[in-house]
Amino acid sequence: MSKGIARVMFFLNLSLNSKYKTLREYYKSHLKLNENSNEVFTFSLNVLDITTHPAYKECDVVHLHWVSSGFLNYEIFFKKNKKPTVWTLHDMNPFTGGCHFSGGCRQYTTDCSNCAYAEDSITKNLIKDELSRKIYGLSHAKRLTIISPSKFLHECSINSTAFKKFVNHVIPYPIDERIFNLKDKAELRKKYNISDKAKVILFVAAHNINKKRKGIQILIESLNYLDRNILVCTVGKGDIANLVKQDYLTFGEIISEQKLAEVYNLADIFVAPSLEDNLPNTVLESLMCGTPVIAFNIGGMSDMIHVENGILINEINSLDLARAINKSLNQMVFDNFKIMHSAREKYSFNIIAKRHKEIYVDLLQ
């Protein structure tokens, strides 16, 4: 047993005899990160044994997706699991010491012992222990196949200490073309009381628009360089009405996919100024609706965006973002039908399902 694992077990014993009821509470209490971190840290701390669940017993293949925050116990699962397993990554957390996006830090390729975002030695040890626990659990994994939705995440995975020994594939997320497709813009703008002459830019964050990693602050700064004759629309919890000089409309949190597809169709351009990202569904959904996208050239953005369906910005700054928005609204002409058709050829359910089926069949032979 590694020193890292031994230290974690010591923490567990400590937590049971102190004010900390669980190891998770201990970690949360002592985790101190610096301001450079764009995301939360989560840890695989639990005693759940999903191999006892009826669904596990009945299945032929286990397919894991986002299992952070206490769903998967690496040591218990991979020691007991005898079934072929596929793991689709949604961020970097499965092979790091707790971060979901590393911000360029490559400590996950070694042991996370000198995390770029750890504020003190206690935090560094907690993060190192987390990765040690994952690697120890994965040492028992047999038939494990990793799927990364983007080339970016694939490169991270195959270079990580935790996942480099496993088979790795790249398969993007599927989008339902029955919902996300090209619709009548004029009719939808009439429905939502938006002028058909308005120049509309859209920003979407699944939950909170103020999430640092999604780049809303850079978008706000970029609007200072643009004319007032733009309607800024956002989807997600939060409001920036007092921070922009342009007309502003918030749709709030949208649960209905049908309504979300309508909102994509309302926009002339979708702006995704993420500082870090994998293969965001929002970009895929926008393209499936025929709406062009502006984004910084980070993560998996280059997998999706090219000259015919948007603009990729090489430098992360508000001025370049403003220039791209202005260019897309006033100089470029996009073929919305062509954008939708091209996206369907890559991200439709049937296409992605076929690629997964090939992996399942191969594992079961």
N, C-alpha and C positions, 0 to 999 in steps of 0.2 A: 504494500500500500504506500502511495506517495506521501510525502510530507504535507502536500496541499490537502489531500483527503483527510489525513490525520488531524490537521488543523481545523478543518470543517467539523469533524466529529467532536473535537474539543469545544468548539463554539456551540454545538448542539447541546452538549452536556451543560455548558455554562448557562445557556438560555433556559434550560429546564429548572435551573436552581436559582434563578434571579427574576427580575421584573419582566424579562422577555419570555412570553409564553411559547413562542415559536422561533425557529432559526430565521424565518422570514422577517419577523419583527426586529431581530437583532441586526440583520443586514440593513434594513430600511433606516434604523436609528443611527447607524454608524457610517452609512454611505454619504460621503461628501465629495461633490463634483465641482469642478471649476466652471466658469461662465462660458467656456468655449464649447461645451457639450450642447448639441442641437436636439438631443433626444433623451428620454428616460432610460434607466437601466432596469432590467428585470432579471430575476434569478430562478433557476429550476429547482426550487426548494419545496418538496412535498413528500408525502409518504403514500401517494396514490399508486395503485397497481392496476393499470387499465387492462392487463391481461386477464383479470377476473371478470370483466364485463361481458355480458352475453353477446354483445355485438362483436367483440373481439373473438370469442369462441366460435362464432358462426362464419367469420369471414375467411377468405382464401388469401387475400393480400391486405396488408395494413397500409393506408395512405395517410401520412401525417401532413398537416398544413401549419397553421400558426398555433404553436403549443406552448408559448411563453407564459409566464405568470402562474406557474404551479400546476400545469396539466400533466406534463411528462417528467417522470423521474427517470433520468438516464440510466442509472445503475440497475434499478429494479426492472425496467422495461427490457433493456437490451440483454440482460442476463437471462430473463425468462422467455423472451420472444423467440419463437421458432419459425415464424411465418415470414415470407418475403415482405420487405417493407420499402415503400417509396416515400420520400420526404420532399415536398415542394416548399422551397424557401420563400418567405415573403419579406425578409430583411436579413441582417447579418447575425442576429442574436443566437441562433442555434450553434454557431461555431466561434462565438466570442465570450469574453468574460462577463458579459451582461449588457453591453451596448447593442442597440438595434441598428445604428449606423455609426461607423467608426470615425467619420470626418477625416479620412486620410491616414489615421493611425493604423499601423500594420502589426501591432503587437499580437494579434490573433494568429499570425504566422509562426509565432514562437510559443510564449506562455502567458501573455498579458501581465507580466510581472512589473511592467513600468508603464501602466496605462496613461495615455496622454491627458485624460480628464480627471484622474484621481487627485484629490486635494491633499491627501495625507497618506502616511504609511499604512494606517489601518484600512483605508479604502483600497489601496493597492493590493493588500493581502486578501481582502474579500473578493476582489475581482480575479486575482490569480487563482484563488481556491475554486471559484466558480468554473473557470475553464478546466482546471485539473479534474474536477468532478465529472464534467462532460466527457473529457478524453478518456477517463477511466471507465465510464459507462460504455462509451462507444467501442472500447477495446474488446467488448464481448459481442458486438454486432456482427452478424453473419451476412445475410443477403439484404444489404441496404443500398438503395439507389437514390441519388440526390438529383432533384430537378430544380434548376434556377430559371426564373422567368426571363431574366436579362443576361446578356453577355457579361455585363459588369459584375453581377452577383456570382455568375459562374466562375469568373476569374478569381474572385475573392475566395470562393468555396474550394477550388482545386489547389489554392495556395495556403489554405488554413491547416493548422496542425490537426484539427478535429476531423475534417472531411476529406483531406487530400487522398486518402487510401481507398476511397469508395468510388464507384462508377458515378460519373456526373453527366447530366444532360442539360440542354437549354430548350425549354418549351415555354412560350409566352402564355399569359392568362387568356382564357376565352371570354368573349363578350357576346351577349345574346342579341343577334342581329334582328330578331323579331321586335325588340324594344328600342334598341339604339340604332336608328336609321335616319335617313334624310326625310324631313317633314316640310310642310308648307310654312316658310318663314313669315310671310305676310299674315297668314291666318293666326299664327301663334302670337305675333306681336300685337295684333288686334285683340286677341284674347287676354293678354297681360297688359294692355293699355300702354304699349311702347310704340313710338313713332316708327314708321317704316323707313324714315330717313335718318334715324339715329345711328351713330357709330357705337356699337355695343361691344365692350370687352368683358369677359367673364373670368372669375376666379372661383375655384371650388376646392374646399377642404372638407373631407368627409364628416368631420365632427366640428372642430374648433378652427376658425380661420386664422386665429392668432398663434397657431402652433409655429414656433420659430423655424423649424426645418422646412416648412412649406413656403417661406419667403414673402409673406404678406408685407413686411416692412419695406423690402426692396421695391415691391410693386407700388406702395404708397409714395415712396421717394421718387419713383420714376414718373408718377402722375404730375409732379411739380414741373416737369419739363414739357408737358403736353397741353394742348389747347383745352378750353372748357367744353367744346362741342363733342364730348364723349360721354356715353352713359356707362358707368362702372357698375357691374352686377357681381354679387358674391353669393355663394351657397355655403352654408355652414353656420354654426353658432358663433355669434360675434357681430360687431357693427363698426364700420370705419367711416360713418357719415360725417363726423366732425373732423376727419383727417384728410379729406379730399376736396378739391375745389370743383370738381366735375359733378354732374348729376349722378346720384347714387341710388341703387335699388338693391336691397337685400332680400333674398328668398328664404333666409333662415335655413334650418335643417330640413332637408327633403328626404322623406322615407320612401316615397313612391318612385320607382325606377321610371315609370312612364312620364311623370312630371319632370324628372331630372333630364330625360331625353329631350323633352320639349325645351327646357332651358338651354341646353347645348345648342339646339337649333335656332334659338333666338339670337345668339351671339354672332358677331362677325369674326371674332377671334377669341380663342381660349388661351389665357396666360397661365403658365405653370412654372413660376419662378423658384422652384424647390432648390434648396442648398444641397440636399442629399436626397436620393430616392432610388428605388429599384426599377420597377416598371409600373408606374402609377396607373390604376384603373381609370382615373379621371381623364388622362391623356388618350387612352384607348377608346373610352366611351365617346369622347369628343370627335375623334377621327372616324369612328363608326357612324357618327351623325353627320359627317361631312364637314365639320367645322375645323379649320386649320388651327395649329397650336404654336405658341411661342414659348420657348423654354431655354434654360441654361444647359450647356452641354455637359451634364453630369449624369452619373449612374447609367440607367438604361434609356435615357432620352434619345440617344443617337440610334438606338434600335428601331425607334418608331418614327422619328421626325426627319424629314429631308426637304429638299427645296420645293417639291410639289405640294407638300401638305403643311408647311409652316416654316419657322425660322429657328435655328439653333444658335445660341449666343455663346461664344467661347469664354468671355470674361464675365465673372459675376459682379455686376455693378448696375446701379439704377439708370445711369445715362445710356448705356448700351441697350438696356431693356426698353427705355423710352424710344430710342431710335428704331428699334425693331417693331414696336407697336405702331409708331407713326408710319413706318414703311409699309407694314401689312395693311393698314387702313386706307392709305392714300396713294400708294404706288403699285401694289401687287394685286393681281387678279387670280383668285384661286378657283379651281373647278371642284365644287362641292361634291358633285356626283362621283367624280374620279377619286376624290379622297375617300369617300365611303366605300367604293368598290375595291380599292386597293387594300383598305383595312379589313374588309370582309375576307379577302383571299388569305390573310394571315391570322386573324383572330376569331373567326366564326367558331361556334361550338363544335360543329361536326369535324372541322379540321383539327382542332386541338384534342378532341376526344379520340380521334383516330391515333394520334401520336401516343397518348396515354395507353390506349388499348394494346399497342405494339409492345410497350414496356411490360404491361401485365402478363401478356401471353408469353413473352420471353422468360419472365421470372418463374412462371408456372410450369415450364417444360422440364 
